[in-house]
Amino acid sequence: RCCQDAGLACFQKNSGWAGCKTMCSDGPDPTDADNLPWKCKQLGGRTPGVAPAPTTADWVSKLCVAKSENCLSSGCCRDPGHTCFQQDTEFAMCAHVCSKGVHLEDPDNWNNWTCKQLG
């Protein structure tokens, strides 16, 4: 439950798999070989040092959406550092963070955001 490479920590993907990563968010991981979701429970400490920058997997460009598109059905984002957050039953968008409630900067849709993390 420890990682050999600098800057990495061990995170659980599911009951049968864990891996060394710099950080982990629940849901699909754009640097993983497949688009199956991670649970992201940290299982051990972080190895000291700086980790190399991760690379994006091939499936991301095929299955995930850009930050300006609706990610409700895909549940994943192409842009690094973005997470798919749900507004309501009809719309979700990729963003760095999400605040629950009305987003006054939305020109056409002042519905409350649930900010449920989809991936």
Secondary structure as GFF3:
##gff-version 3
##sequence-region A 1 119
A	DSSP	beta_strand	9	14	.	.	.	ID=ss1
A	DSSP	beta_strand	17	21	.	.	.	ID=ss2
A	DSSP	beta_strand	41	42	.	.	.	ID=ss3
A	DSSP	alpha_helix	58	63	.	.	.	ID=ss4
A	DSSP	beta_strand	83	86	.	.	.	ID=ss5
A	DSSP	beta_strand	92	95	.	.	.	ID=ss6
A	DSSP	beta_strand	116	117	.	.	.	ID=ss7
###
